[in-house]
């Protein structure tokens, strides 16, 4: 699991980057600091008939330290393209953001009226030892507000694990926060976003927290297992489930 030194490294490297989320674009230059976008979801102009799946998240979604086309939402986009599915994956990840920050910019993210909203937030709350009641309230408010904007939106919640140095009680409460909220609010749940990647040195960057490109491909598989039935139902998709969806 996450080492104490890695936690300190993350807090030092992920200073607040709150202006705008990024949208994944193949071929963009490498940038190892927090990246933000000049394109917001409501100006993405997807092709007619194309629906949006928006990934609201932290540096784990933004792809800190990776090319934008290596972050897991971009990997998901290539899978969608390979299956000829009419979806556009929008990376709305912001490095260093807490659940409170995600809630504050939610209306901006929802402006494009995504059909599916993937919520990955709370890890930075945990790293700062924030009160979990506040994290839970923020996540519930995100769900509530998203449904106010569009009652038909499908919400997927990404589960996370806590750093071991925070103690067993905190770790247990943090871990259960996500499945408990998913059950209460009837959300699709990714049990653990970093399953198969967290704690594996070869799949993480030097900070021990952010996945490498290879690690993010595994993260994409974790996400895809939950997203696939939501995005392919009734679409007449060509192809079948593969290992990477790469062209």
N, C-alpha and C positions, 0 to 999 in steps of 0.2 A: 504493500500500500504506500501512501504518500509519506515521504520522510519529512522531518521537521525542517531541514535545510531547504527542501524543495518548496515548502510552504512560504518560507521567508523570501526565497527567490521570486516566487510568483507575486507576492505583495509588492516587491521592489520593482518588478518589471511591468506590471499591469497598472500603471497610473490611469486615472480616469480619462476615458476617451468617449465622450457622450454626445458629440455633435450629431452624427448620422451613422446609421449602420451601413455595412458594405454589401454590395451585390456581387456574387461570385462572377468572375469573368476569366475565361481561359486566356493564358498567355500574359497575364499581368505580372509586373516585376515583383521580385522577392522583397519583403519588408518585414523585419523582425520586431518592429514595434507595433503598437495598436494601430490598426488601419480603420478608416471610416470611408463611407461612400458619398459620392456626389449625386447618387441616383436613389430616390426614395421609392418604396413599393408602388405608390399610386401613379408614378410616372414611368414605370417599367415598360408600359405599352406592349403587353404580350399579344401574340397573334390572336385574331378572332377565334373563339372557341377554346382558347387556352386558359386554364385555371391556375391560380397561384397557390403554392404551398410555401409558407413563410416560416423561416427558422429564427425565432426570437431567442437570442442566447448571449453567452459570454465569449471569452477568448477561445473556449473550446469549440464554439461554433464558428467564430470569425476566422479561425485557423491561424492563430498567432505563431509567427515563425515560419509559415509555409507560404508558397505561392497561393493566390486565391483559388486557382483551379485544383489545388490539392486538398482544400478543406472539405469536410464530409458533405456539405450541401452541394458542392460542385460534382462530387462523385455520384451523389444521388441524381443530379441532373443528367449526367451521362447515362445512368441506368434508365432513366425515363426516356431519353432520346433513343436508346438502343431498342426499347420496347415500343417506340412510336406512340408514347402516351402524351396526351395534350395537356401537359403540366409544365409550369416553370417554377423552379426552385429558387427562392430569394433568400440570400444569406443576410439576415438582420442581426448579426452577432456584433457585440461591442465589448472589447477587452476591459476587464476590471470592473464590470458592472455588477451591482447587487440586484436583488429582486425588487427593491424599492426603485432603482433606476429603470429597470425594465417596465415597471408599472407606469412610471412617469412618461415614458416615451411610447407607450402602447398605442395611443390614438394615432400617432404618426405612423406606426407600423401597420395599423389596421386600415389606413387610408386607401390601400389598394384592394380592400375587401377580399382577403385570402379565403379560399374555400377550406383550407387546412392550415392550422397554426400549430407549429411544434414549439413547445416552451421548454427551454433549457436554461434555467437560472436557479440560483441558490448556492452554487459552489463558492462564490466569493463571500456570501454571508457566512458560510461555514468557516472559511479560512480566516475570517476576522472574529470568529467566536460570537457572532451576533445572536440575539435572542431568537429562538426558533419559532416562538409564537408570532413574532413580527414577520418572519419569512413565510410562515404558513398563511398569515393574513394577506400578505402581498400576492402570493400565488393564487389564493382564492379570489382576490380582487381582479387579477388578470383574467381569470376564467369568467368571472361575472361581467366584466366590462366587454370582453370579446363577444360574449353572447348578447349583450345589449346592442352592440353595433350590428351583429348579424346572428340571429338566433339559430341559423342553420350551419354555422361554422363548426367544423370538426377540430377538436383540440387534442393534441398528443402531448403528454407530459414525460420529460426525460428524467429518470431517477438517477440519483447520485449517492456516493458513499462518502463518509467523513474521514478526515485525517486521523490516524490513530492517536496522535499526541493530544487530542482534545478530550480524551477519556471515553470509556465504554458507554457511560450513560448518555453523553451528548451524541456519540456516534450512532447509538441505537435509535435515539429519538430522531436524528437527522435522516437516517436510512428509512425509517417508517413513515416519515412525513409524506413522501411522494406516493407510495401505494395507498396510503390512507386517503389522501386528497383525491387520487384517481378514482378510488371506489366511491367516495362520497359524491363526487361531481360527475361520475360516469364518463371518465376520460380514458382514452387509449393510453397505455403506459409502456414506455421503454424501461424495463426493470433497472438496468444500470448502463448508462451511456457508454462508459469506458470498459465494459466487460471484455476480457481478453486482452486489454491494453494497459489498464492501470497497474502499475507496479512492475511492468515488463520493461527492463532497461532498453532493450533493442528497439522497442516500439515507441519510445518517448525521447523527446529532445533533452538537451543537457540539464534543463531545470527539473526533469523528472516528473513533470506534470502534463505538459502539452504534447500530444502525440506527434510522431513523425508522419510523413506522407503515408508510409506503410501502415502506421497505427490508425490514421484517419480512414483508411480503406476498411479496416475492421470496424471502426466506429460506424461507418456508413452501412455496413452489413447489419449491425445492431439496430440501427434506425430503420433500415429497409424492411426488416422482418415485421415490423409493426406497421410501417407505412404502406407496404405493398397491397394488402387487401383493401385499404382505404382508397388508394389511388387507381387500382385496376378494376374494381367492381363496376361492371356495366360499361366499360370503355372499349371492349372489343380489342384488347391489346394483342399485338403480335409478339411472338417470342415466348420465352418462359424464364423462370427464375434461374439465374446463373450465379457466377461467383464474383463478378465485378462490374458487369455492365459496360466495360470499356470497349471503345471502338478501335 
